[in-house]
Amino acid sequence: MEVLTTVSTAKKDFVKAFHPAKIIDYKQEDVTKAVLEYTDGQGVDLIINTVGSKEAKLDLTKRLAYNGELVCLVEVPKVDDPTWLFENGLSLSALNLGGAHGR
């Protein structure tokens, strides 16, 4: 398994400690282009979206491989035409963590 990650310029050094296969600086690079170059045009098998659809600006039809899966920890992206999920064989999983309460 290889991990690609997107980070801002300010967090690159922190993320290096985890030794991902590729660090993509979304402020300096075209994320879709970097993903496709790294995967020889195939896309990735899994995207874990932790920031929400508005902030992420995901280009899912290009970044995910056929039969890939998108896991959203915050909110599911809104799309005009949801048939792209079926055309690309994608899976979409949503997880709402809600709040944690302790005493």
Phi and psi restraints in degrees (range 20) as a CNS / XPLOR table:
assign (resid 1 and name C) (resid 2 and name N)
       (resid 2 and name CA) (resid 2 and name C) 1.0 -117.1 20.0 2
assign (resid 2 and name N) (resid 2 and name CA)
       (resid 2 and name C) (resid 3 and name N) 1.0 140.5 20.0 2
assign (resid 2 and name C) (resid 3 and name N)
       (resid 3 and name CA) (resid 3 and name C) 1.0 -111.9 20.0 2
assign (resid 3 and name N) (resid 3 and name CA)
       (resid 3 and name C) (resid 4 and name N) 1.0 126.4 20.0 2
assign (resid 3 and name C) (resid 4 and name N)
       (resid 4 and name CA) (resid 4 and name C) 1.0 -107.6 20.0 2
assign (resid 4 and name N) (resid 4 and name CA)
       (resid 4 and name C) (resid 5 and name N) 1.0 142.9 20.0 2
assign (resid 4 and name C) (resid 5 and name N)
       (resid 5 and name CA) (resid 5 and name C) 1.0 -137.5 20.0 2
assign (resid 5 and name N) (resid 5 and name CA)
       (resid 5 and name C) (resid 6 and name N) 1.0 149.9 20.0 2
assign (resid 5 and name C) (resid 6 and name N)
       (resid 6 and name CA) (resid 6 and name C) 1.0 -109.3 20.0 2
assign (resid 6 and name N) (resid 6 and name CA)
       (resid 6 and name C) (resid 7 and name N) 1.0 136.2 20.0 2
assign (resid 6 and name C) (resid 7 and name N)
       (resid 7 and name CA) (resid 7 and name C) 1.0 -145.5 20.0 2
assign (resid 7 and name N) (resid 7 and name CA)
       (resid 7 and name C) (resid 8 and name N) 1.0 163.7 20.0 2
assign (resid 7 and name C) (resid 8 and name N)
       (resid 8 and name CA) (resid 8 and name C) 1.0 -81.6 20.0 2
assign (resid 8 and name N) (resid 8 and name CA)
       (resid 8 and name C) (resid 9 and name N) 1.0 162.6 20.0 2
assign (resid 8 and name C) (resid 9 and name N)
       (resid 9 and name CA) (resid 9 and name C) 1.0 -54.0 20.0 2
assign (resid 9 and name N) (resid 9 and name CA)
       (resid 9 and name C) (resid 10 and name N) 1.0 -40.2 20.0 2
assign (resid 9 and name C) (resid 10 and name N)
       (resid 10 and name CA) (resid 10 and name C) 1.0 -65.2 20.0 2
assign (resid 10 and name N) (resid 10 and name CA)
       (resid 10 and name C) (resid 11 and name N) 1.0 -24.0 20.0 2
assign (resid 10 and name C) (resid 11 and name N)
       (resid 11 and name CA) (resid 11 and name C) 1.0 -103.1 20.0 2
assign (resid 11 and name N) (resid 11 and name CA)
       (resid 11 and name C) (resid 12 and name N) 1.0 2.8 20.0 2
assign (resid 11 and name C) (resid 12 and name N)
       (resid 12 and name CA) (resid 12 and name C) 1.0 -57.8 20.0 2
assign (resid 12 and name N) (resid 12 and name CA)
       (resid 12 and name C) (resid 13 and name N) 1.0 -47.7 20.0 2
assign (resid 12 and name C) (resid 13 and name N)
       (resid 13 and name CA) (resid 13 and name C) 1.0 -62.7 20.0 2
assign (resid 13 and name N) (resid 13 and name CA)
       (resid 13 and name C) (resid 14 and name N) 1.0 -38.8 20.0 2
assign (resid 13 and name C) (resid 14 and name N)
       (resid 14 and name CA) (resid 14 and name C) 1.0 -62.4 20.0 2
assign (resid 14 and name N) (resid 14 and name CA)
       (resid 14 and name C) (resid 15 and name N) 1.0 -44.7 20.0 2
assign (resid 14 and name C) (resid 15 and name N)
       (resid 15 and name CA) (resid 15 and name C) 1.0 -69.9 20.0 2
assign (resid 15 and name N) (resid 15 and name CA)
       (resid 15 and name C) (resid 16 and name N) 1.0 -29.2 20.0 2
assign (resid 15 and name C) (resid 16 and name N)
       (resid 16 and name CA) (resid 16 and name C) 1.0 -56.0 20.0 2
assign (resid 16 and name N) (resid 16 and name CA)
       (resid 16 and name C) (resid 17 and name N) 1.0 -30.9 20.0 2
assign (resid 16 and name C) (resid 17 and name N)
       (resid 17 and name CA) (resid 17 and name C) 1.0 -62.8 20.0 2
assign (resid 17 and name N) (resid 17 and name CA)
       (resid 17 and name C) (resid 18 and name N) 1.0 -20.5 20.0 2
assign (resid 17 and name C) (resid 18 and name N)
       (resid 18 and name CA) (resid 18 and name C) 1.0 -91.4 20.0 2
assign (resid 18 and name N) (resid 18 and name CA)
       (resid 18 and name C) (resid 19 and name N) 1.0 -4.0 20.0 2
assign (resid 18 and name C) (resid 19 and name N)
       (resid 19 and name CA) (resid 19 and name C) 1.0 54.8 20.0 2
assign (resid 19 and name N) (resid 19 and name CA)
       (resid 19 and name C) (resid 20 and name N) 1.0 52.2 20.0 2
assign (resid 19 and name C) (resid 20 and name N)
       (resid 20 and name CA) (resid 20 and name C) 1.0 -69.3 20.0 2
assign (resid 20 and name N) (resid 20 and name CA)
       (resid 20 and name C) (resid 21 and name N) 1.0 158.0 20.0 2
assign (resid 20 and name C) (resid 21 and name N)
       (resid 21 and name CA) (resid 21 and name C) 1.0 -65.9 20.0 2
assign (resid 21 and name N) (resid 21 and name CA)
       (resid 21 and name C) (resid 22 and name N) 1.0 -33.2 20.0 2
assign (resid 21 and name C) (resid 22 and name N)
       (resid 22 and name CA) (resid 22 and name C) 1.0 -149.9 20.0 2
assign (resid 22 and name N) (resid 22 and name CA)
       (resid 22 and name C) (resid 23 and name N) 1.0 133.7 20.0 2
assign (resid 22 and name C) (resid 23 and name N)
       (resid 23 and name CA) (resid 23 and name C) 1.0 -109.9 20.0 2
assign (resid 23 and name N) (resid 23 and name CA)
       (resid 23 and name C) (resid 24 and name N) 1.0 123.8 20.0 2
assign (resid 23 and name C) (resid 24 and name N)
       (resid 24 and name CA) (resid 24 and name C) 1.0 -111.8 20.0 2
assign (resid 24 and name N) (resid 24 and name CA)
       (resid 24 and name C) (resid 25 and name N) 1.0 117.7 20.0 2
assign (resid 24 and name C) (resid 25 and name N)
       (resid 25 and name CA) (resid 25 and name C) 1.0 -83.8 20.0 2
assign (resid 25 and name N) (resid 25 and name CA)
       (resid 25 and name C) (resid 26 and name N) 1.0 103.2 20.0 2
assign (resid 25 and name C) (resid 26 and name N)
       (resid 26 and name CA) (resid 26 and name C) 1.0 -68.5 20.0 2
assign (resid 26 and name N) (resid 26 and name CA)
       (resid 26 and name C) (resid 27 and name N) 1.0 -13.1 20.0 2
assign (resid 26 and name C) (resid 27 and name N)
       (resid 27 and name CA) (resid 27 and name C) 1.0 -85.0 20.0 2
assign (resid 27 and name N) (resid 27 and name CA)
       (resid 27 and name C) (resid 28 and name N) 1.0 -21.4 20.0 2
assign (resid 27 and name C) (resid 28 and name N)
       (resid 28 and name CA) (resid 28 and name C) 1.0 -113.2 20.0 2
assign (resid 28 and name N) (resid 28 and name CA)
       (resid 28 and name C) (resid 29 and name N) 1.0 -18.2 20.0 2
assign (resid 28 and name C) (resid 29 and name N)
       (resid 29 and name CA) (resid 29 and name C) 1.0 -125.7 20.0 2
assign (resid 29 and name N) (resid 29 and name CA)
       (resid 29 and name C) (resid 30 and name N) 1.0 156.7 20.0 2
assign (resid 29 and name C) (resid 30 and name N)
       (resid 30 and name CA) (resid 30 and name C) 1.0 -81.3 20.0 2
assign (resid 30 and name N) (resid 30 and name CA)
       (resid 30 and name C) (resid 31 and name N) 1.0 109.9 20.0 2
assign (resid 30 and name C) (resid 31 and name N)
       (resid 31 and name CA) (resid 31 and name C) 1.0 -62.2 20.0 2
assign (resid 31 and name N) (resid 31 and name CA)
       (resid 31 and name C) (resid 32 and name N) 1.0 -45.8 20.0 2
assign (resid 31 and name C) (resid 32 and name N)
       (resid 32 and name CA) (resid 32 and name C) 1.0 -59.4 20.0 2
assign (resid 32 and name N) (resid 32 and name CA)
       (resid 32 and name C) (resid 33 and name N) 1.0 -45.7 20.0 2
assign (resid 32 and name C) (resid 33 and name N)
       (resid 33 and name CA) (resid 33 and name C) 1.0 -61.2 20.0 2
assign (resid 33 and name N) (resid 33 and name CA)
       (resid 33 and name C) (resid 34 and name N) 1.0 -44.2 20.0 2
assign (resid 33 and name C) (resid 34 and name N)
       (resid 34 and name CA) (resid 34 and name C) 1.0 -63.7 20.0 2
assign (resid 34 and name N) (resid 34 and name CA)
       (resid 34 and name C) (resid 35 and name N) 1.0 -41.4 20.0 2
assign (resid 34 and name C) (resid 35 and name N)
       (resid 35 and name CA) (resid 35 and name C) 1.0 -63.6 20.0 2
assign (resid 35 and name N) (resid 35 and name CA)
       (resid 35 and name C) (resid 36 and name N) 1.0 -46.9 20.0 2
assign (resid 35 and name C) (resid 36 and name N)
       (resid 36 and name CA) (resid 36 and name C) 1.0 -66.8 20.0 2
assign (resid 36 and name N) (resid 36 and name CA)
       (resid 36 and name C) (resid 37 and name N) 1.0 -36.8 20.0 2
assign (resid 36 and name C) (resid 37 and name N)
       (resid 37 and name CA) (resid 37 and name C) 1.0 -64.4 20.0 2
assign (resid 37 and name N) (resid 37 and name CA)
       (resid 37 and name C) (resid 38 and name N) 1.0 -45.0 20.0 2
assign (resid 37 and name C) (resid 38 and name N)
       (resid 38 and name CA) (resid 38 and name C) 1.0 -65.7 20.0 2
assign (resid 38 and name N) (resid 38 and name CA)
       (resid 38 and name C) (resid 39 and name N) 1.0 -34.8 20.0 2
assign (resid 38 and name C) (resid 39 and name N)
       (resid 39 and name CA) (resid 39 and name C) 1.0 -100.7 20.0 2
assign (resid 39 and name N) (resid 39 and name CA)
       (resid 39 and name C) (resid 40 and name N) 1.0 17.2 20.0 2
assign (resid 39 and name C) (resid 40 and name N)
       (resid 40 and name CA) (resid 40 and name C) 1.0 53.4 20.0 2
assign (resid 40 and name N) (resid 40 and name CA)
       (resid 40 and name C) (resid 41 and name N) 1.0 39.9 20.0 2
assign (resid 40 and name C) (resid 41 and name N)
       (resid 41 and name CA) (resid 41 and name C) 1.0 81.3 20.0 2
assign (resid 41 and name N) (resid 41 and name CA)
       (resid 41 and name C) (resid 42 and name N) 1.0 1.4 20.0 2
assign (resid 41 and name C) (resid 42 and name N)
       (resid 42 and name CA) (resid 42 and name C) 1.0 -85.3 20.0 2
assign (resid 42 and name N) (resid 42 and name CA)
       (resid 42 and name C) (resid 43 and name N) 1.0 -28.3 20.0 2
assign (resid 42 and name C) (resid 43 and name N)
       (resid 43 and name CA) (resid 43 and name C) 1.0 86.5 20.0 2
assign (resid 43 and name N) (resid 43 and name CA)
       (resid 43 and name C) (resid 44 and name N) 1.0 174.5 20.0 2
assign (resid 43 and name C) (resid 44 and name N)
       (resid 44 and name CA) (resid 44 and name C) 1.0 -98.7 20.0 2
assign (resid 44 and name N) (resid 44 and name CA)
       (resid 44 and name C) (resid 45 and name N) 1.0 158.2 20.0 2
assign (resid 44 and name C) (resid 45 and name N)
       (resid 45 and name CA) (resid 45 and name C) 1.0 -80.8 20.0 2
assign (resid 45 and name N) (resid 45 and name CA)
       (resid 45 and name C) (resid 46 and name N) 1.0 -24.7 20.0 2
assign (resid 45 and name C) (resid 46 and name N)
       (resid 46 and name CA) (resid 46 and name C) 1.0 -147.6 20.0 2
assign (resid 46 and name N) (resid 46 and name CA)
       (resid 46 and name C) (resid 47 and name N) 1.0 133.2 20.0 2
assign (resid 46 and name C) (resid 47 and name N)
       (resid 47 and name CA) (resid 47 and name C) 1.0 -119.3 20.0 2
assign (resid 47 and name N) (resid 47 and name CA)
       (resid 47 and name C) (resid 48 and name N) 1.0 128.5 20.0 2
assign (resid 47 and name C) (resid 48 and name N)
       (resid 48 and name CA) (resid 48 and name C) 1.0 -108.0 20.0 2
assign (resid 48 and name N) (resid 48 and name CA)
       (resid 48 and name C) (resid 49 and name N) 1.0 110.7 20.0 2
assign (resid 48 and name C) (resid 49 and name N)
       (resid 49 and name CA) (resid 49 and name C) 1.0 -97.2 20.0 2
assign (resid 49 and name N) (resid 49 and name CA)
       (resid 49 and name C) (resid 50 and name N) 1.0 113.0 20.0 2
assign (resid 49 and name C) (resid 50 and name N)
       (resid 50 and name CA) (resid 50 and name C) 1.0 -107.4 20.0 2
assign (resid 50 and name N) (resid 50 and name CA)
       (resid 50 and name C) (resid 51 and name N) 1.0 1.5 20.0 2
assign (resid 50 and name C) (resid 51 and name N)
       (resid 51 and name CA) (resid 51 and name C) 1.0 -113.5 20.0 2
assign (resid 51 and name N) (resid 51 and name CA)
       (resid 51 and name C) (resid 52 and name N) 1.0 -8.0 20.0 2
assign (resid 51 and name C) (resid 52 and name N)
       (resid 52 and name CA) (resid 52 and name C) 1.0 97.6 20.0 2
assign (resid 52 and name N) (resid 52 and name CA)
       (resid 52 and name C) (resid 53 and name N) 1.0 157.3 20.0 2
assign (resid 52 and name C) (resid 53 and name N)
       (resid 53 and name CA) (resid 53 and name C) 1.0 -71.0 20.0 2
assign (resid 53 and name N) (resid 53 and name CA)
       (resid 53 and name C) (resid 54 and name N) 1.0 -35.5 20.0 2
assign (resid 53 and name C) (resid 54 and name N)
       (resid 54 and name CA) (resid 54 and name C) 1.0 -65.6 20.0 2
assign (resid 54 and name N) (resid 54 and name CA)
       (resid 54 and name C) (resid 55 and name N) 1.0 -42.7 20.0 2
assign (resid 54 and name C) (resid 55 and name N)
       (resid 55 and name CA) (resid 55 and name C) 1.0 -76.5 20.0 2
assign (resid 55 and name N) (resid 55 and name CA)
       (resid 55 and name C) (resid 56 and name N) 1.0 -35.3 20.0 2
assign (resid 55 and name C) (resid 56 and name N)
       (resid 56 and name CA) (resid 56 and name C) 1.0 -73.7 20.0 2
assign (resid 56 and name N) (resid 56 and name CA)
       (resid 56 and name C) (resid 57 and name N) 1.0 -33.1 20.0 2
assign (resid 56 and name C) (resid 57 and name N)
       (resid 57 and name CA) (resid 57 and name C) 1.0 49.8 20.0 2
assign (resid 57 and name N) (resid 57 and name CA)
       (resid 57 and name C) (resid 58 and name N) 1.0 51.1 20.0 2
assign (resid 57 and name C) (resid 58 and name N)
       (resid 58 and name CA) (resid 58 and name C) 1.0 -69.9 20.0 2
assign (resid 58 and name N) (resid 58 and name CA)
       (resid 58 and name C) (resid 59 and name N) 1.0 133.6 20.0 2
assign (resid 58 and name C) (resid 59 and name N)
       (resid 59 and name CA) (resid 59 and name C) 1.0 -104.0 20.0 2
assign (resid 59 and name N) (resid 59 and name CA)
       (resid 59 and name C) (resid 60 and name N) 1.0 71.7 20.0 2
assign (resid 59 and name C) (resid 60 and name N)
       (resid 60 and name CA) (resid 60 and name C) 1.0 -63.1 20.0 2
assign (resid 60 and name N) (resid 60 and name CA)
       (resid 60 and name C) (resid 61 and name N) 1.0 -37.5 20.0 2
assign (resid 60 and name C) (resid 61 and name N)
       (resid 61 and name CA) (resid 61 and name C) 1.0 -65.3 20.0 2
assign (resid 61 and name N) (resid 61 and name CA)
       (resid 61 and name C) (resid 62 and name N) 1.0 -18.7 20.0 2
assign (resid 61 and name C) (resid 62 and name N)
       (resid 62 and name CA) (resid 62 and name C) 1.0 -102.7 20.0 2
assign (resid 62 and name N) (resid 62 and name CA)
       (resid 62 and name C) (resid 63 and name N) 1.0 -35.8 20.0 2
assign (resid 62 and name C) (resid 63 and name N)
       (resid 63 and name CA) (resid 63 and name C) 1.0 -79.9 20.0 2
assign (resid 63 and name N) (resid 63 and name CA)
       (resid 63 and name C) (resid 64 and name N) 1.0 -29.9 20.0 2
assign (resid 63 and name C) (resid 64 and name N)
       (resid 64 and name CA) (resid 64 and name C) 1.0 -90.7 20.0 2
assign (resid 64 and name N) (resid 64 and name CA)
       (resid 64 and name C) (resid 65 and name N) 1.0 138.5 20.0 2
assign (resid 64 and name C) (resid 65 and name N)
       (resid 65 and name CA) (resid 65 and name C) 1.0 -71.5 20.0 2
assign (resid 65 and name N) (resid 65 and name CA)
       (resid 65 and name C) (resid 66 and name N) 1.0 162.5 20.0 2
assign (resid 65 and name C) (resid 66 and name N)
       (resid 66 and name CA) (resid 66 and name C) 1.0 -56.7 20.0 2
assign (resid 66 and name N) (resid 66 and name CA)
       (resid 66 and name C) (resid 67 and name N) 1.0 134.4 20.0 2
assign (resid 66 and name C) (resid 67 and name N)
       (resid 67 and name CA) (resid 67 and name C) 1.0 67.5 20.0 2
assign (resid 67 and name N) (resid 67 and name CA)
       (resid 67 and name C) (resid 68 and name N) 1.0 19.5 20.0 2
assign (resid 67 and name C) (resid 68 and name N)
       (resid 68 and name CA) (resid 68 and name C) 1.0 -73.4 20.0 2
assign (resid 68 and name N) (resid 68 and name CA)
       (resid 68 and name C) (resid 69 and name N) 1.0 172.1 20.0 2
assign (resid 68 and name C) (resid 69 and name N)
       (resid 69 and name CA) (resid 69 and name C) 1.0 -132.2 20.0 2
assign (resid 69 and name N) (resid 69 and name CA)
       (resid 69 and name C) (resid 70 and name N) 1.0 137.9 20.0 2
assign (resid 69 and name C) (resid 70 and name N)
       (resid 70 and name CA) (resid 70 and name C) 1.0 -107.7 20.0 2
assign (resid 70 and name N) (resid 70 and name CA)
       (resid 70 and name C) (resid 71 and name N) 1.0 123.4 20.0 2
assign (resid 70 and name C) (resid 71 and name N)
       (resid 71 and name CA) (resid 71 and name C) 1.0 -110.9 20.0 2
assign (resid 71 and name N) (resid 71 and name CA)
       (resid 71 and name C) (resid 72 and name N) 1.0 120.9 20.0 2
assign (resid 71 and name C) (resid 72 and name N)
       (resid 72 and name CA) (resid 72 and name C) 1.0 -107.3 20.0 2
assign (resid 72 and name N) (resid 72 and name CA)
       (resid 72 and name C) (resid 73 and name N) 1.0 120.8 20.0 2
assign (resid 72 and name C) (resid 73 and name N)
       (resid 73 and name CA) (resid 73 and name C) 1.0 -89.1 20.0 2
assign (resid 73 and name N) (resid 73 and name CA)
       (resid 73 and name C) (resid 74 and name N) 1.0 -13.8 20.0 2
assign (resid 73 and name C) (resid 74 and name N)
       (resid 74 and name CA) (resid 74 and name C) 1.0 -118.0 20.0 2
assign (resid 74 and name N) (resid 74 and name CA)
       (resid 74 and name C) (resid 75 and name N) 1.0 -68.5 20.0 2
assign (resid 74 and name C) (resid 75 and name N)
       (resid 75 and name CA) (resid 75 and name C) 1.0 -145.6 20.0 2
assign (resid 75 and name N) (resid 75 and name CA)
       (resid 75 and name C) (resid 76 and name N) 1.0 146.7 20.0 2
assign (resid 75 and name C) (resid 76 and name N)
       (resid 76 and name CA) (resid 76 and name C) 1.0 -78.3 20.0 2
assign (resid 76 and name N) (resid 76 and name CA)
       (resid 76 and name C) (resid 77 and name N) 1.0 136.1 20.0 2
assign (resid 76 and name C) (resid 77 and name N)
       (resid 77 and name CA) (resid 77 and name C) 1.0 -62.2 20.0 2
assign (resid 77 and name N) (resid 77 and name CA)
       (resid 77 and name C) (resid 78 and name N) 1.0 142.6 20.0 2
assign (resid 77 and name C) (resid 78 and name N)
       (resid 78 and name CA) (resid 78 and name C) 1.0 -94.2 20.0 2
assign (resid 78 and name N) (resid 78 and name CA)
       (resid 78 and name C) (resid 79 and name N) 1.0 128.2 20.0 2
assign (resid 78 and name C) (resid 79 and name N)
       (resid 79 and name CA) (resid 79 and name C) 1.0 -126.2 20.0 2
assign (resid 79 and name N) (resid 79 and name CA)
       (resid 79 and name C) (resid 80 and name N) 1.0 148.7 20.0 2
assign (resid 79 and name C) (resid 80 and name N)
       (resid 80 and name CA) (resid 80 and name C) 1.0 -68.6 20.0 2
assign (resid 80 and name N) (resid 80 and name CA)
       (resid 80 and name C) (resid 81 and name N) 1.0 -35.7 20.0 2
assign (resid 80 and name C) (resid 81 and name N)
       (resid 81 and name CA) (resid 81 and name C) 1.0 -129.3 20.0 2
assign (resid 81 and name N) (resid 81 and name CA)
       (resid 81 and name C) (resid 82 and name N) 1.0 96.8 20.0 2
assign (resid 81 and name C) (resid 82 and name N)
       (resid 82 and name CA) (resid 82 and name C) 1.0 -69.8 20.0 2
assign (resid 82 and name N) (resid 82 and name CA)
       (resid 82 and name C) (resid 83 and name N) 1.0 -4.7 20.0 2
assign (resid 82 and name C) (resid 83 and name N)
       (resid 83 and name CA) (resid 83 and name C) 1.0 -65.7 20.0 2
assign (resid 83 and name N) (resid 83 and name CA)
       (resid 83 and name C) (resid 84 and name N) 1.0 -17.4 20.0 2
assign (resid 83 and name C) (resid 84 and name N)
       (resid 84 and name CA) (resid 84 and name C) 1.0 -60.7 20.0 2
assign (resid 84 and name N) (resid 84 and name CA)
       (resid 84 and name C) (resid 85 and name N) 1.0 -26.2 20.0 2
assign (resid 84 and name C) (resid 85 and name N)
       (resid 85 and name CA) (resid 85 and name C) 1.0 -60.3 20.0 2
assign (resid 85 and name N) (resid 85 and name CA)
       (resid 85 and name C) (resid 86 and name N) 1.0 -45.9 20.0 2
assign (resid 85 and name C) (resid 86 and name N)
       (resid 86 and name CA) (resid 86 and name C) 1.0 -75.3 20.0 2
assign (resid 86 and name N) (resid 86 and name CA)
       (resid 86 and name C) (resid 87 and name N) 1.0 -36.8 20.0 2
assign (resid 86 and name C) (resid 87 and name N)
       (resid 87 and name CA) (resid 87 and name C) 1.0 -64.3 20.0 2
assign (resid 87 and name N) (resid 87 and name CA)
       (resid 87 and name C) (resid 88 and name N) 1.0 -30.3 20.0 2
assign (resid 87 and name C) (resid 88 and name N)
       (resid 88 and name CA) (resid 88 and name C) 1.0 -104.0 20.0 2
assign (resid 88 and name N) (resid 88 and name CA)
       (resid 88 and name C) (resid 89 and name N) 1.0 3.9 20.0 2
assign (resid 88 and name C) (resid 89 and name N)
       (resid 89 and name CA) (resid 89 and name C) 1.0 63.2 20.0 2
assign (resid 89 and name N) (resid 89 and name CA)
       (resid 89 and name C) (resid 90 and name N) 1.0 32.3 20.0 2
assign (resid 89 and name C) (resid 90 and name N)
       (resid 90 and name CA) (resid 90 and name C) 1.0 -87.8 20.0 2
assign (resid 90 and name N) (resid 90 and name CA)
       (resid 90 and name C) (resid 91 and name N) 1.0 153.1 20.0 2
assign (resid 90 and name C) (resid 91 and name N)
       (resid 91 and name CA) (resid 91 and name C) 1.0 -110.1 20.0 2
assign (resid 91 and name N) (resid 91 and name CA)
       (resid 91 and name C) (resid 92 and name N) 1.0 144.6 20.0 2
assign (resid 91 and name C) (resid 92 and name N)
       (resid 92 and name CA) (resid 92 and name C) 1.0 -127.0 20.0 2
assign (resid 92 and name N) (resid 92 and name CA)
       (resid 92 and name C) (resid 93 and name N) 1.0 121.6 20.0 2
assign (resid 92 and name C) (resid 93 and name N)
       (resid 93 and name CA) (resid 93 and name C) 1.0 -121.0 20.0 2
assign (resid 93 and name N) (resid 93 and name CA)
       (resid 93 and name C) (resid 94 and name N) 1.0 135.2 20.0 2
assign (resid 93 and name C) (resid 94 and name N)
       (resid 94 and name CA) (resid 94 and name C) 1.0 -120.5 20.0 2
assign (resid 94 and name N) (resid 94 and name CA)
       (resid 94 and name C) (resid 95 and name N) 1.0 139.0 20.0 2
assign (resid 94 and name C) (resid 95 and name N)
       (resid 95 and name CA) (resid 95 and name C) 1.0 -135.3 20.0 2
assign (resid 95 and name N) (resid 95 and name CA)
       (resid 95 and name C) (resid 96 and name N) 1.0 121.2 20.0 2
assign (resid 95 and name C) (resid 96 and name N)
       (resid 96 and name CA) (resid 96 and name C) 1.0 -106.8 20.0 2
assign (resid 96 and name N) (resid 96 and name CA)
       (resid 96 and name C) (resid 97 and name N) 1.0 112.3 20.0 2
assign (resid 96 and name C) (resid 97 and name N)
       (resid 97 and name CA) (resid 97 and name C) 1.0 -75.9 20.0 2
assign (resid 97 and name N) (resid 97 and name CA)
       (resid 97 and name C) (resid 98 and name N) 1.0 -20.3 20.0 2
assign (resid 97 and name C) (resid 98 and name N)
       (resid 98 and name CA) (resid 98 and name C) 1.0 63.1 20.0 2
assign (resid 98 and name N) (resid 98 and name CA)
       (resid 98 and name C) (resid 99 and name N) 1.0 -151.0 20.0 2
assign (resid 98 and name C) (resid 99 and name N)
       (resid 99 and name CA) (resid 99 and name C) 1.0 -109.7 20.0 2
assign (resid 99 and name N) (resid 99 and name CA)
       (resid 99 and name C) (resid 100 and name N) 1.0 152.6 20.0 2
assign (resid 99 and name C) (resid 100 and name N)
       (resid 100 and name CA) (resid 100 and name C) 1.0 -110.6 20.0 2
assign (resid 100 and name N) (resid 100 and name CA)
       (resid 100 and name C) (resid 101 and name N) 1.0 131.1 20.0 2
assign (resid 100 and name C) (resid 101 and name N)
       (resid 101 and name CA) (resid 101 and name C) 1.0 -121.1 20.0 2
assign (resid 101 and name N) (resid 101 and name CA)
       (resid 101 and name C) (resid 102 and name N) 1.0 137.7 20.0 2
assign (resid 101 and name C) (resid 102 and name N)
       (resid 102 and name CA) (resid 102 and name C) 1.0 -143.2 20.0 2
assign (resid 102 and name N) (resid 102 and name CA)
       (resid 102 and name C) (resid 103 and name N) 1.0 165.5 20.0 2
